[in-house]
């Protein structure tokens, strides 16, 4: 079992880094979306919002996986 526990911890740590990347990408896309709207690129901004929604959905899944791994 200790090997499995160590593997779970390593996987959870890696997923945590991925989650931090998700948050950083979301922040960058939010900044760009504001600029796009200000410069009348509404269609592109709408696409950026769709990307943000995907990041949010995936971040929830990653968070759930992290929590499951850390509880084992």
PQR file of N, CA, C, O and H, with PARSE charges and radii, in Angstrom:
ATOM      1  N   UNK A   1       0.790  -1.217   0.000 -0.4000 1.5000
ATOM      2  CA  UNK A   1       0.000   0.000   0.000 -0.0000 2.0000
ATOM      3  C   UNK A   1       0.836   1.289   0.000  0.5500 1.7000
ATOM      4  O   UNK A   1       0.418   2.262  -0.627 -0.5500 1.4000
ATOM      5  N   UNK A   2       1.993   1.345   0.670 -0.4000 1.5000
ATOM      6  CA  UNK A   2       2.742   2.604   0.665 -0.0000 2.0000
ATOM      7  C   UNK A   2       3.084   3.084  -0.739  0.5500 1.7000
ATOM      8  O   UNK A   2       3.081   4.288  -0.992 -0.5500 1.4000
ATOM      9  H   UNK A   2       2.332   0.554   1.179  0.4000 1.0000
ATOM     10  N   UNK A   3       3.384   2.155  -1.668 -0.4000 1.5000
ATOM     11  CA  UNK A   3       3.696   2.565  -3.029 -0.0000 2.0000
ATOM     12  C   UNK A   3       2.491   3.236  -3.680  0.5500 1.7000
ATOM     13  O   UNK A   3       2.634   4.231  -4.391 -0.5500 1.4000
ATOM     14  H   UNK A   3       3.387   1.176  -1.462  0.4000 1.0000
ATOM     15  N   UNK A   4       1.305   2.686  -3.433 -0.4000 1.5000
ATOM     16  CA  UNK A   4       0.086   3.264  -3.979 -0.0000 2.0000
ATOM     17  C   UNK A   4      -0.161   4.647  -3.378  0.5500 1.7000
ATOM     18  O   UNK A   4      -0.557   5.570  -4.089 -0.5500 1.4000
ATOM     19  H   UNK A   4       1.189   1.878  -2.856  0.4000 1.0000
ATOM     20  N   UNK A   5       0.071   4.794  -2.079 -0.4000 1.5000
ATOM     21  CA  UNK A   5      -0.110   6.083  -1.417 -0.0000 2.0000
ATOM     22  C   UNK A   5       0.845   7.116  -2.011  0.5500 1.7000
ATOM     23  O   UNK A   5       0.451   8.245  -2.301 -0.5500 1.4000
ATOM     24  H   UNK A   5       0.393   4.044  -1.501  0.4000 1.0000
ATOM     25  N   UNK A   6       2.093   6.720  -2.185 -0.4000 1.5000
ATOM     26  CA  UNK A   6       3.072   7.638  -2.769 -0.0000 2.0000
ATOM     27  C   UNK A   6       2.680   8.016  -4.198  0.5500 1.7000
ATOM     28  O   UNK A   6       2.835   9.168  -4.603 -0.5500 1.4000
ATOM     29  H   UNK A   6       2.414   5.802  -1.949  0.4000 1.0000
ATOM     30  N   UNK A   7       2.176   7.052  -4.954 -0.4000 1.5000
ATOM     31  CA  UNK A   7       1.712   7.333  -6.310 -0.0000 2.0000
ATOM     32  C   UNK A   7       0.541   8.294  -6.309  0.5500 1.7000
ATOM     33  O   UNK A   7       0.471   9.192  -7.147 -0.5500 1.4000
ATOM     34  H   UNK A   7       2.050   6.116  -4.626  0.4000 1.0000
ATOM     35  N   UNK A   8      -0.379   8.112  -5.373 -0.4000 1.5000
ATOM     36  CA  UNK A   8      -1.526   9.021  -5.275 -0.0000 2.0000
ATOM     37  C   UNK A   8      -1.087  10.434  -4.931  0.5500 1.7000
ATOM     38  O   UNK A   8      -1.598  11.409  -5.483 -0.5500 1.4000
ATOM     39  H   UNK A   8      -0.322   7.382  -4.692  0.4000 1.0000
ATOM     40  N   UNK A   9      -0.134  10.535  -4.015 -0.4000 1.5000
ATOM     41  CA  UNK A   9       0.374  11.857  -3.632 -0.0000 2.0000
ATOM     42  C   UNK A   9       1.049  12.524  -4.825  0.5500 1.7000
ATOM     43  O   UNK A   9       0.826  13.706  -5.086 -0.5500 1.4000
ATOM     44  H   UNK A   9       0.281   9.744  -3.567  0.4000 1.0000
ATOM     45  N   UNK A  10       1.873  11.772  -5.547 -0.4000 1.5000
ATOM     46  CA  UNK A  10       2.553  12.331  -6.724 -0.0000 2.0000
ATOM     47  C   UNK A  10       1.548  12.760  -7.793  0.5500 1.7000
ATOM     48  O   UNK A  10       1.688  13.822  -8.400 -0.5500 1.4000
ATOM     49  H   UNK A  10       2.054  10.811  -5.335  0.4000 1.0000
ATOM     50  N   UNK A  11       0.535  11.922  -8.016 -0.4000 1.5000
ATOM     51  CA  UNK A  11      -0.481  12.268  -9.010 -0.0000 2.0000
ATOM     52  C   UNK A  11      -1.249  13.515  -8.577  0.5500 1.7000
ATOM     53  O   UNK A  11      -1.510  14.400  -9.393 -0.5500 1.4000
ATOM     54  H   UNK A  11       0.422  11.059  -7.523  0.4000 1.0000
ATOM     55  N   UNK A  12      -1.610  13.585  -7.296 -0.4000 1.5000
ATOM     56  CA  UNK A  12      -2.341  14.751  -6.785 -0.0000 2.0000
ATOM     57  C   UNK A  12      -1.492  16.011  -6.901  0.5500 1.7000
ATOM     58  O   UNK A  12      -1.999  17.076  -7.254 -0.5500 1.4000
ATOM     59  H   UNK A  12      -1.398  12.866  -6.634  0.4000 1.0000
ATOM     60  N   UNK A  13      -0.206  15.889  -6.606 -0.4000 1.5000
ATOM     61  CA  UNK A  13       0.688  17.047  -6.732 -0.0000 2.0000
ATOM     62  C   UNK A  13       0.782  17.522  -8.184  0.5500 1.7000
ATOM     63  O   UNK A  13       0.764  18.723  -8.455 -0.5500 1.4000
ATOM     64  H   UNK A  13       0.206  15.024  -6.319  0.4000 1.0000
ATOM     65  N   UNK A  14       0.881  16.573  -9.106 -0.4000 1.5000
ATOM     66  CA  UNK A  14       0.949  16.934 -10.528 -0.0000 2.0000
ATOM     67  C   UNK A  14      -0.353  17.592 -10.980  0.5500 1.7000
ATOM     68  O   UNK A  14      -0.333  18.588 -11.703 -0.5500 1.4000
ATOM     69  H   UNK A  14       0.895  15.598  -8.886  0.4000 1.0000
ATOM     70  N   UNK A  15      -1.476  17.034 -10.553 -0.4000 1.5000
ATOM     71  CA  UNK A  15      -2.768  17.624 -10.914 -0.0000 2.0000
ATOM     72  C   UNK A  15      -2.930  19.015 -10.311  0.5500 1.7000
ATOM     73  O   UNK A  15      -3.554  19.886 -10.917 -0.5500 1.4000
ATOM     74  H   UNK A  15      -1.492  16.225  -9.966  0.4000 1.0000
ATOM     75  N   UNK A  16      -2.375  19.223  -9.130 -0.4000 1.5000
ATOM     76  CA  UNK A  16      -2.440  20.551  -8.505 -0.0000 2.0000
ATOM     77  C   UNK A  16      -1.695  21.578  -9.358  0.5500 1.7000
ATOM     78  O   UNK A  16      -2.155  22.707  -9.527 -0.5500 1.4000
ATOM     79  H   UNK A  16      -1.868  18.515  -8.638  0.4000 1.0000
ATOM     80  N   UNK A  17      -0.547  21.176  -9.890 -0.4000 1.5000
ATOM     81  CA  UNK A  17       0.184  22.086 -10.776 -0.0000 2.0000
ATOM     82  C   UNK A  17      -0.614  22.384 -12.044  0.5500 1.7000
ATOM     83  O   UNK A  17      -0.647  23.522 -12.512 -0.5500 1.4000
ATOM     84  H   UNK A  17      -0.173  20.259  -9.753  0.4000 1.0000
ATOM     85  N   UNK A  18      -1.250  21.364 -12.589 -0.4000 1.5000
ATOM     86  CA  UNK A  18      -2.090  21.565 -13.776 -0.0000 2.0000
ATOM     87  C   UNK A  18      -3.232  22.519 -13.447  0.5500 1.7000
ATOM     88  O   UNK A  18      -3.572  23.385 -14.253 -0.5500 1.4000
ATOM     89  H   UNK A  18      -1.224  20.439 -12.209  0.4000 1.0000
ATOM     90  N   UNK A  19      -3.823  22.362 -12.267 -0.4000 1.5000
ATOM     91  CA  UNK A  19      -4.911  23.247 -11.852 -0.0000 2.0000
ATOM     92  C   UNK A  19      -4.430  24.693 -11.740  0.5500 1.7000
ATOM     93  O   UNK A  19      -5.136  25.619 -12.137 -0.5500 1.4000
ATOM     94  H   UNK A  19      -3.547  21.658 -11.612  0.4000 1.0000
ATOM     95  N   UNK A  20      -3.225  24.881 -11.197 -0.4000 1.5000
ATOM     96  CA  UNK A  20      -2.663  26.240 -11.123 -0.0000 2.0000
ATOM     97  C   UNK A  20      -2.475  26.818 -12.527  0.5500 1.7000
ATOM     98  O   UNK A  20      -2.711  28.005 -12.751 -0.5500 1.4000
ATOM     99  H   UNK A  20      -2.652  24.129 -10.875  0.4000 1.0000
ATOM    100  N   UNK A  21      -2.053  25.982 -13.463 -0.4000 1.5000
ATOM    101  CA  UNK A  21      -1.930  26.434 -14.853 -0.0000 2.0000
ATOM    102  C   UNK A  21      -3.287  26.819 -15.427  0.5500 1.7000
ATOM    103  O   UNK A  21      -3.404  27.810 -16.147 -0.5500 1.4000
ATOM    104  H   UNK A  21      -1.862  25.017 -13.282  0.4000 1.0000
ATOM    105  N   UNK A  22      -4.311  26.033 -15.107 -0.4000 1.5000
ATOM    106  CA  UNK A  22      -5.674  26.344 -15.563 -0.0000 2.0000
ATOM    107  C   UNK A  22      -6.067  27.745 -15.086  0.5500 1.7000
ATOM    108  O   UNK A  22      -6.604  28.543 -15.854 -0.5500 1.4000
ATOM    109  H   UNK A  22      -4.217  25.228 -14.522  0.4000 1.0000
ATOM    110  N   UNK A  23      -5.794  28.032 -13.818 -0.4000 1.5000
ATOM    111  CA  UNK A  23      -6.165  29.331 -13.261 -0.0000 2.0000
ATOM    112  C   UNK A  23      -5.387  30.468 -13.926  0.5500 1.7000
ATOM    113  O   UNK A  23      -5.938  31.535 -14.195 -0.5500 1.4000
ATOM    114  H   UNK A  23      -5.358  27.384 -13.194  0.4000 1.0000
ATOM    115  N   UNK A  24      -4.111  30.227 -14.184 -0.4000 1.5000
ATOM    116  CA  UNK A  24      -3.294  31.253 -14.848 -0.0000 2.0000
ATOM    117  C   UNK A  24      -3.788  31.512 -16.267  0.5500 1.7000
ATOM    118  O   UNK A  24      -3.883  32.661 -16.698 -0.5500 1.4000
ATOM    119  H   UNK A  24      -3.664  29.360 -13.965  0.4000 1.0000
ATOM    120  N   UNK A  25      -4.099  30.448 -16.986 -0.4000 1.5000
ATOM    121  CA  UNK A  25      -4.628  30.612 -18.352 -0.0000 2.0000
ATOM    122  C   UNK A  25      -5.961  31.349 -18.335  0.5500 1.7000
ATOM    123  O   UNK A  25      -6.209  32.209 -19.180 -0.5500 1.4000
ATOM    124  H   UNK A  25      -4.022  29.514 -16.637  0.4000 1.0000
ATOM    125  N   UNK A  26      -6.807  31.017 -17.385 -0.4000 1.5000
ATOM    126  CA  UNK A  26      -8.103  31.687 -17.292 -0.0000 2.0000
ATOM    127  C   UNK A  26      -7.924  33.183 -17.043  0.5500 1.7000
ATOM    128  O   UNK A  26      -8.609  34.002 -17.654 -0.5500 1.4000
ATOM    129  H   UNK A  26      -6.605  30.319 -16.699  0.4000 1.0000
ATOM    130  N   UNK A  27      -7.009  33.536 -16.153 -0.4000 1.5000
ATOM    131  CA  UNK A  27      -6.761  34.949 -15.865 -0.0000 2.0000
ATOM    132  C   UNK A  27      -6.267  35.681 -17.114  0.5500 1.7000
ATOM    133  O   UNK A  27      -6.694  36.801 -17.392 -0.5500 1.4000
ATOM    134  H   UNK A  27      -6.452  32.870 -15.657  0.4000 1.0000
ATOM    135  N   UNK A  28      -5.372  35.047 -17.859 -0.4000 1.5000
ATOM    136  CA  UNK A  28      -4.859  35.666 -19.082 -0.0000 2.0000
ATOM    137  C   UNK A  28      -5.963  35.828 -20.116  0.5500 1.7000
ATOM    138  O   UNK A  28      -6.053  36.870 -20.765 -0.5500 1.4000
ATOM    139  H   UNK A  28      -5.025  34.137 -17.634  0.4000 1.0000
ATOM    140  N   UNK A  29      -6.796  34.819 -20.277 -0.4000 1.5000
ATOM    141  CA  UNK A  29      -7.888  34.895 -21.253 -0.0000 2.0000
ATOM    142  C   UNK A  29      -8.892  35.965 -20.841  0.5500 1.7000
ATOM    143  O   UNK A  29      -9.433  36.666 -21.697 -0.5500 1.4000
ATOM    144  H   UNK A  29      -6.723  33.972 -19.750  0.4000 1.0000
ATOM    145  N   UNK A  30      -9.148  36.099 -19.543 -0.4000 1.5000
ATOM    146  CA  UNK A  30     -10.054  37.159 -19.076 -0.0000 2.0000
ATOM    147  C   UNK A  30      -9.517  38.534 -19.446  0.5500 1.7000
ATOM    148  O   UNK A  30     -10.270  39.393 -19.904 -0.5500 1.4000
ATOM    149  H   UNK A  30      -8.709  35.530 -18.848  0.4000 1.0000
ATOM    150  N   UNK A  31      -8.219  38.746 -19.249 -0.4000 1.5000
ATOM    151  CA  UNK A  31      -7.611  40.026 -19.613 -0.0000 2.0000
ATOM    152  C   UNK A  31      -7.745  40.288 -21.111  0.5500 1.7000
ATOM    153  O   UNK A  31      -8.116  41.385 -21.528 -0.5500 1.4000
ATOM    154  H   UNK A  31      -7.607  38.048 -18.877  0.4000 1.0000
ATOM    155  N   UNK A  32      -7.445  39.292 -21.898 -0.4000 1.5000
ATOM    156  CA  UNK A  32      -7.549  39.443 -23.353 -0.0000 2.0000
ATOM    157  C   UNK A  32      -8.996  39.672 -23.795  0.5500 1.7000
ATOM    158  O   UNK A  32      -9.248  40.437 -24.726 -0.5500 1.4000
ATOM    159  H   UNK A  32      -7.144  38.401 -21.559  0.4000 1.0000
ATOM    160  N   UNK A  33      -9.926  39.021 -23.142 -0.4000 1.5000
ATOM    161  CA  UNK A  33     -11.339  39.185 -23.484 -0.0000 2.0000
ATOM    162  C   UNK A  33     -11.780  40.626 -23.292  0.5500 1.7000
ATOM    163  O   UNK A  33     -12.492  41.182 -24.128 -0.5500 1.4000
ATOM    164  H   UNK A  33      -9.722  38.399 -22.386  0.4000 1.0000
ATOM    165  N   UNK A  34     -11.353  41.230 -22.183 -0.4000 1.5000
ATOM    166  CA  UNK A  34     -11.675  42.639 -21.946 -0.0000 2.0000
ATOM    167  C   UNK A  34     -11.126  43.534 -23.043  0.5500 1.7000
ATOM    168  O   UNK A  34     -11.813  44.436 -23.523 -0.5500 1.4000
ATOM    169  H   UNK A  34     -10.774  40.778 -21.503  0.4000 1.0000
ATOM    170  N   UNK A  35      -9.885  43.281 -23.436 -0.4000 1.5000
ATOM    171  CA  UNK A  35      -9.265  44.064 -24.501 -0.0000 2.0000
ATOM    172  C   UNK A  35     -10.005  43.869 -25.819  0.5500 1.7000
ATOM    173  O   UNK A  35     -10.228  44.827 -26.558 -0.5500 1.4000
ATOM    174  H   UNK A  35      -9.327  42.548 -23.045  0.4000 1.0000
ATOM    175  N   UNK A  36     -10.385  42.632 -26.111 -0.4000 1.5000
ATOM    176  CA  UNK A  36     -11.118  42.348 -27.348 -0.0000 2.0000
ATOM    177  C   UNK A  36     -12.452  43.093 -27.379  0.5500 1.7000
ATOM    178  O   UNK A  36     -12.818  43.674 -28.401 -0.5500 1.4000
ATOM    179  H   UNK A  36     -10.204  41.853 -25.510  0.4000 1.0000
ATOM    180  N   UNK A  37     -13.163  43.076 -26.277 -0.4000 1.5000
ATOM    181  CA  UNK A  37     -14.454  43.778 -26.221 -0.0000 2.0000
ATOM    182  C   UNK A  37     -14.264  45.284 -26.436  0.5500 1.7000
ATOM    183  O   UNK A  37     -15.028  45.920 -27.162 -0.5500 1.4000
ATOM    184  H   UNK A  37     -12.865  42.604 -25.447  0.4000 1.0000
ATOM    185  N   UNK A  38     -13.231  45.840 -25.792 -0.4000 1.5000
ATOM    186  CA  UNK A  38     -12.956  47.273 -25.933 -0.0000 2.0000
ATOM    187  C   UNK A  38     -12.605  47.644 -27.375  0.5500 1.7000
ATOM    188  O   UNK A  38     -12.835  48.775 -27.804 -0.5500 1.4000
ATOM    189  H   UNK A  38     -12.610  45.323 -25.203  0.4000 1.0000
ATOM    190  N   UNK A  39     -12.057  46.705 -28.103 -0.4000 1.5000
ATOM    191  CA  UNK A  39     -11.622  46.952 -29.481 -0.0000 2.0000
ATOM    192  C   UNK A  39     -12.585  46.357 -30.504  0.5500 1.7000
ATOM    193  O   UNK A  39     -12.217  46.072 -31.644 -0.5500 1.4000
ATOM    194  H   UNK A  39     -11.870  45.787 -27.754  0.4000 1.0000
ATOM    195  N   UNK A  40     -13.804  46.181 -30.071 -0.4000 1.5000
ATOM    196  CA  UNK A  40     -14.909  45.759 -30.941 -0.0000 2.0000
ATOM    197  C   UNK A  40     -14.662  44.443 -31.677  0.5500 1.7000
ATOM    198  O   UNK A  40     -15.010  44.288 -32.847 -0.5500 1.4000
ATOM    199  H   UNK A  40     -14.103  46.412 -29.145  0.4000 1.0000
ATOM    200  N   UNK A  41     -14.062  43.520 -30.971 -0.4000 1.5000
ATOM    201  CA  UNK A  41     -13.868  42.183 -31.535 -0.0000 2.0000
ATOM    202  C   UNK A  41     -14.756  41.216 -30.752  0.5500 1.7000
ATOM    203  O   UNK A  41     -14.293  40.237 -30.166 -0.5500 1.4000
ATOM    204  H   UNK A  41     -13.779  43.646 -30.020  0.4000 1.0000
ATOM    205  N   UNK A  42     -16.048  41.532 -30.769 -0.4000 1.5000
ATOM    206  CA  UNK A  42     -17.016  40.793 -29.962 -0.0000 2.0000
ATOM    207  C   UNK A  42     -17.073  39.304 -30.256  0.5500 1.7000
ATOM    208  O   UNK A  42     -17.195  38.496 -29.335 -0.5500 1.4000
ATOM    209  H   UNK A  42     -16.425  42.327 -31.245  0.4000 1.0000
ATOM    210  N   UNK A  43     -16.987  38.931 -31.525 -0.4000 1.5000
ATOM    211  CA  UNK A  43     -17.045  37.507 -31.873 -0.0000 2.0000
ATOM    212  C   UNK A  43     -15.856  36.748 -31.289  0.5500 1.7000
ATOM    213  O   UNK A  43     -15.998  35.637 -30.778 -0.5500 1.4000
ATOM    214  H   UNK A  43     -16.888  39.588 -32.273  0.4000 1.0000
ATOM    215  N   UNK A  44     -14.687  37.369 -31.376 -0.4000 1.5000
ATOM    216  CA  UNK A  44     -13.488  36.727 -30.819 -0.0000 2.0000
ATOM    217  C   UNK A  44     -13.595  36.668 -29.299  0.5500 1.7000
ATOM    218  O   UNK A  44     -13.204  35.677 -28.684 -0.5500 1.4000
ATOM    219  H   UNK A  44     -14.572  38.272 -31.791  0.4000 1.0000
ATOM    220  N   UNK A  45     -14.121  37.721 -28.700 -0.4000 1.5000
ATOM    221  CA  UNK A  45     -14.313  37.734 -27.246 -0.0000 2.0000
ATOM    222  C   UNK A  45     -15.282  36.638 -26.829  0.5500 1.7000
ATOM    223  O   UNK A  45     -15.077  35.985 -25.805 -0.5500 1.4000
ATOM    224  H   UNK A  45     -14.439  38.527 -29.200  0.4000 1.0000
ATOM    225  N   UNK A  46     -16.326  36.431 -27.604 -0.4000 1.5000
ATOM    226  CA  UNK A  46     -17.281  35.356 -27.299 -0.0000 2.0000
ATOM    227  C   UNK A  46     -16.599  33.990 -27.336  0.5500 1.7000
ATOM    228  O   UNK A  46     -16.884  33.125 -26.508 -0.5500 1.4000
ATOM    229  H   UNK A  46     -16.493  36.961 -28.436  0.4000 1.0000
ATOM    230  N   UNK A  47     -15.698  33.800 -28.298 -0.4000 1.5000
ATOM    231  CA  UNK A  47     -14.942  32.550 -28.364 -0.0000 2.0000
ATOM    232  C   UNK A  47     -14.039  32.393 -27.142  0.5500 1.7000
ATOM    233  O   UNK A  47     -13.867  31.289 -26.626 -0.5500 1.4000
ATOM    234  H   UNK A  47     -15.467  34.503 -28.971  0.4000 1.0000
ATOM    235  N   UNK A  48     -13.472  33.493 -26.690 -0.4000 1.5000
ATOM    236  CA  UNK A  48     -12.627  33.449 -25.495 -0.0000 2.0000
ATOM    237  C   UNK A  48     -13.453  33.078 -24.269  0.5500 1.7000
ATOM    238  O   UNK A  48     -12.989  32.332 -23.406 -0.5500 1.4000
ATOM    239  H   UNK A  48     -13.612  34.390 -27.109  0.4000 1.0000
ATOM    240  N   UNK A  49     -14.671  33.596 -24.191 -0.4000 1.5000
ATOM    241  CA  UNK A  49     -15.565  33.246 -23.084 -0.0000 2.0000
ATOM    242  C   UNK A  49     -15.879  31.753 -23.118  0.5500 1.7000
ATOM    243  O   UNK A  49     -15.929  31.107 -22.071 -0.5500 1.4000
ATOM    244  H   UNK A  49     -15.047  34.202 -24.892  0.4000 1.0000
ATOM    245  N   UNK A  50     -16.089  31.208 -24.294 -0.4000 1.5000
ATOM    246  CA  UNK A  50     -16.343  29.766 -24.420 -0.0000 2.0000
ATOM    247  C   UNK A  50     -15.129  28.982 -23.922  0.5500 1.7000
ATOM    248  O   UNK A  50     -15.285  27.955 -23.261 -0.5500 1.4000
ATOM    249  H   UNK A  50     -16.049  31.733 -25.145  0.4000 1.0000
ATOM    250  N   UNK A  51     -13.932  29.455 -24.232 -0.4000 1.5000
ATOM    251  CA  UNK A  51     -12.718  28.791 -23.739 -0.0000 2.0000
ATOM    252  C   UNK A  51     -12.646  28.859 -22.218  0.5500 1.7000
ATOM    253  O   UNK A  51     -12.250  27.892 -21.568 -0.5500 1.4000
ATOM    254  H   UNK A  51     -13.805  30.290 -24.769  0.4000 1.0000
ATOM    255  N   UNK A  52     -13.028  30.001 -21.654 -0.4000 1.5000
ATOM    256  CA  UNK A  52     -13.052  30.134 -20.196 -0.0000 2.0000
ATOM    257  C   UNK A  52     -14.026  29.143 -19.569  0.5500 1.7000
ATOM    258  O   UNK A  52     -13.730  28.551 -18.531 -0.5500 1.4000
ATOM    259  H   UNK A  52     -13.350  30.787 -22.183  0.4000 1.0000
ATOM    260  N   UNK A  53     -15.167  28.965 -20.187 -0.4000 1.5000
ATOM    261  CA  UNK A  53     -16.140  28.008 -19.663 -0.0000 2.0000
ATOM    262  C   UNK A  53     -15.574  26.596 -19.665  0.5500 1.7000
ATOM    263  O   UNK A  53     -15.794  25.834 -18.723 -0.5500 1.4000
ATOM    264  H   UNK A  53     -15.407  29.446 -21.031  0.4000 1.0000
ATOM    265  N   UNK A  54     -14.850  26.247 -20.715 -0.4000 1.5000
ATOM    266  CA  UNK A  54     -14.209  24.928 -20.774 -0.0000 2.0000
ATOM    267  C   UNK A  54     -13.161  24.791 -19.678  0.5500 1.7000
ATOM    268  O   UNK A  54     -13.076  23.753 -19.023 -0.5500 1.4000
ATOM    269  H   UNK A  54     -14.672  26.866 -21.480  0.4000 1.0000
ATOM    270  N   UNK A  55     -12.364  25.839 -19.479 -0.4000 1.5000
ATOM    271  CA  UNK A  55     -11.364  25.802 -18.407 -0.0000 2.0000
ATOM    272  C   UNK A  55     -12.026  25.621 -17.045  0.5500 1.7000
ATOM    273  O   UNK A  55     -11.543  24.851 -16.215 -0.5500 1.4000
ATOM    274  H   UNK A  55     -12.433  26.682 -20.011  0.4000 1.0000
ATOM    275  N   UNK A  56     -13.128  26.327 -16.815 -0.4000 1.5000
ATOM    276  CA  UNK A  56     -13.842  26.199 -15.541 -0.0000 2.0000
ATOM    277  C   UNK A  56     -14.361  24.783 -15.327  0.5500 1.7000
ATOM    278  O   UNK A  56     -14.218  24.215 -14.245 -0.5500 1.4000
ATOM    279  H   UNK A  56     -13.521  26.952 -17.489  0.4000 1.0000
ATOM    280  N   UNK A  57     -14.961  24.223 -16.362 -0.4000 1.5000
ATOM    281  CA  UNK A  57     -15.490  22.862 -16.266 -0.0000 2.0000
ATOM    282  C   UNK A  57     -14.370  21.874 -15.967  0.5500 1.7000
ATOM    283  O   UNK A  57     -14.503  21.023 -15.086 -0.5500 1.4000
ATOM    284  H   UNK A  57     -15.077  24.684 -17.242  0.4000 1.0000
ATOM    285  N   UNK A  58     -13.280  21.987 -16.692 -0.4000 1.5000
ATOM    286  CA  UNK A  58     -12.159  21.074 -16.488 -0.0000 2.0000
ATOM    287  C   UNK A  58     -11.486  21.291 -15.143  0.5500 1.7000
ATOM    288  O   UNK A  58     -11.011  20.333 -14.533 -0.5500 1.4000
ATOM    289  H   UNK A  58     -13.172  22.678 -17.407  0.4000 1.0000
ATOM    290  N   UNK A  59     -11.437  22.517 -14.672 -0.4000 1.5000
ATOM    291  CA  UNK A  59     -10.843  22.791 -13.360 -0.0000 2.0000
ATOM    292  C   UNK A  59     -11.633  22.087 -12.264  0.5500 1.7000
ATOM    293  O   UNK A  59     -11.050  21.568 -11.312 -0.5500 1.4000
ATOM    294  H   UNK A  59     -11.823  23.295 -15.168  0.4000 1.0000
ATOM    295  N   UNK A  60     -12.948  22.066 -12.394 -0.4000 1.5000
ATOM    296  CA  UNK A  60     -13.763  21.349 -11.402 -0.0000 2.0000
ATOM    297  C   UNK A  60     -13.438  19.859 -11.419  0.5500 1.7000
ATOM    298  O   UNK A  60     -13.323  19.237 -10.363 -0.5500 1.4000
ATOM    299  H   UNK A  60     -13.422  22.487 -13.167  0.4000 1.0000
ATOM    300  N   UNK A  61     -13.289  19.287 -12.607 -0.4000 1.5000
ATOM    301  CA  UNK A  61     -12.944  17.870 -12.713 -0.0000 2.0000
ATOM    302  C   UNK A  61     -11.572  17.568 -12.130  0.5500 1.7000
ATOM    303  O   UNK A  61     -11.388  16.557 -11.451 -0.5500 1.4000
ATOM    304  H   UNK A  61     -13.382  19.792 -13.465  0.4000 1.0000
ATOM    305  N   UNK A  62     -10.611  18.444 -12.394 -0.4000 1.5000
ATOM    306  CA  UNK A  62      -9.268  18.264 -11.848 -0.0000 2.0000
ATOM    307  C   UNK A  62      -9.303  18.369 -10.329  0.5500 1.7000
ATOM    308  O   UNK A  62      -8.669  17.573  -9.636 -0.5500 1.4000
ATOM    309  H   UNK A  62     -10.761  19.265 -12.945  0.4000 1.0000
ATOM    310  N   UNK A  63     -10.037  19.340  -9.810 -0.4000 1.5000
ATOM    311  CA  UNK A  63     -10.159  19.506  -8.359 -0.0000 2.0000
ATOM    312  C   UNK A  63     -10.770  18.260  -7.723  0.5500 1.7000
ATOM    313  O   UNK A  63     -10.295  17.795  -6.687 -0.5500 1.4000
ATOM    314  H   UNK A  63     -10.553  19.987 -10.372  0.4000 1.0000
ATOM    315  N   UNK A  64     -11.801  17.729  -8.329 -0.4000 1.5000
ATOM    316  CA  UNK A  64     -12.425  16.508  -7.808 -0.0000 2.0000
ATOM    317  C   UNK A  64     -11.434  15.350  -7.782  0.5500 1.7000
ATOM    318  O   UNK A  64     -11.386  14.594  -6.812 -0.5500 1.4000
ATOM    319  H   UNK A  64     -12.187  18.107  -9.170  0.4000 1.0000
ATOM    320  N   UNK A  65     -10.644  15.210  -8.845 -0.4000 1.5000
ATOM    321  CA  UNK A  65      -9.656  14.136  -8.909 -0.0000 2.0000
ATOM    322  C   UNK A  65      -8.594  14.310  -7.819  0.5500 1.7000
ATOM    323  O   UNK A  65      -8.183  13.338  -7.185 -0.5500 1.4000
ATOM    324  H   UNK A  65     -10.684  15.824  -9.633  0.4000 1.0000
ATOM    325  N   UNK A  66      -8.157  15.542  -7.608 -0.4000 1.5000
ATOM    326  CA  UNK A  66      -7.179  15.820  -6.561 -0.0000 2.0000
ATOM    327  C   UNK A  66      -7.734  15.412  -5.206  0.5500 1.7000
ATOM    328  O   UNK A  66      -7.052  14.756  -4.419 -0.5500 1.4000
ATOM    329  H   UNK A  66      -8.490  16.331  -8.123  0.4000 1.0000
ATOM    330  N   UNK A  67      -8.958  15.798  -4.942 -0.4000 1.5000
ATOM    331  CA  UNK A  67      -9.571  15.484  -3.640 -0.0000 2.0000
ATOM    332  C   UNK A  67      -9.694  13.978  -3.445  0.5500 1.7000
ATOM    333  O   UNK A  67      -9.435  13.477  -2.351 -0.5500 1.4000
ATOM    334  H   UNK A  67      -9.512  16.331  -5.582  0.4000 1.0000
ATOM    335  N   UNK A  68     -10.081  13.255  -4.479 -0.4000 1.5000
ATOM    336  CA  UNK A  68     -10.195  11.791  -4.368 -0.0000 2.0000
ATOM    337  C   UNK A  68      -8.832  11.163  -4.085  0.5500 1.7000
ATOM    338  O   UNK A  68      -8.722  10.274  -3.241 -0.5500 1.4000
ATOM    339  H   UNK A  68     -10.291  13.662  -5.368  0.4000 1.0000
ATOM    340  N   UNK A  69      -7.805  11.615  -4.777 -0.4000 1.5000
ATOM    341  CA  UNK A  69      -6.465  11.066  -4.564 -0.0000 2.0000
ATOM    342  C   UNK A  69      -5.938  11.369  -3.165  0.5500 1.7000
ATOM    343  O   UNK A  69      -5.286  10.525  -2.549 -0.5500 1.4000
ATOM    344  H   UNK A  69      -7.894  12.337  -5.463  0.4000 1.0000
ATOM    345  N   UNK A  70      -6.213  12.550  -2.673 -0.4000 1.5000
ATOM    346  CA  UNK A  70      -5.699  12.940  -1.357 -0.0000 2.0000
ATOM    347  C   UNK A  70      -6.460  12.253  -0.218  0.5500 1.7000
ATOM    348  O   UNK A  70      -5.949  12.166   0.898 -0.5500 1.4000
ATOM    349  H   UNK A  70      -6.742  13.235  -3.174  0.4000 1.0000
ATOM    350  N   UNK A  71      -7.666  11.769  -0.486 -0.4000 1.5000
ATOM    351  CA  UNK A  71      -8.446  11.083   0.547 -0.0000 2.0000
ATOM    352  C   UNK A  71      -8.072   9.618   0.678  0.5500 1.7000
ATOM    353  O   UNK A  71      -8.402   8.986   1.681 -0.5500 1.4000
ATOM    354  H   UNK A  71      -8.082  11.840  -1.393  0.4000 1.0000
ATOM    355  N   UNK A  72      -7.386   9.062  -0.320 -0.4000 1.5000
ATOM    356  CA  UNK A  72      -7.018   7.641  -0.272 -0.0000 2.0000
ATOM    357  C   UNK A  72      -5.842   7.387   0.635  0.5500 1.7000
ATOM    358  O   UNK A  72      -5.411   6.243   0.782 -0.5500 1.4000
ATOM    359  H   UNK A  72      -7.118   9.575  -1.136  0.4000 1.0000
TER
END
